[in-house]
Amino acid sequence: MVNSYTIAFAAFILTAGALGDRIGAKRIFMAGFAIFTAASVGCALAANAAIPIAARGVQGLGRRSGASLPRRPRRDLGLLIAEVRRRIYSCDEGGRERR
């Protein structure tokens, strides 16, 4: 099961990146999320041992295309983390801001 997921994940890296450049990272992210979710449902409803193995391969495809967040949310998350750190380190032990 792990091998089918890993192989699909690794094989789709370049394709997902190129598709993201051509049609937009957000679309690829949303499609990958939908594919991964559908494959997870397939794993949950499996009747025999072969179905989860195939579904894990499909999950690898979906995970790869959904793995990269669009650039703006990553940048916004970095700014948020920087602001939280600034506020934490600018307070004294009582929680009051240092001057």
Sequence and secondary structure as in RCSB ss.txt:
>XXXX:A:sequence
MVNSYTIAFAAFILTAGALGDRIGAKRIFMAGFAIFTAASVGCALAANAAIPIAARGVQGLGRRSGASLPRRPRR
DLGLLIAEVRRRIYSCDEGGRERR
>XXXX:A:secstr
 HHHHHHHHHHTHHHHHHHHHHH HHHHHHHHHHHHHHHHHHHHT SSSHHHHHHHHHHHHHHHHHSS  HHHHH
HHHHHHHHHHHHHHTB TTS B  
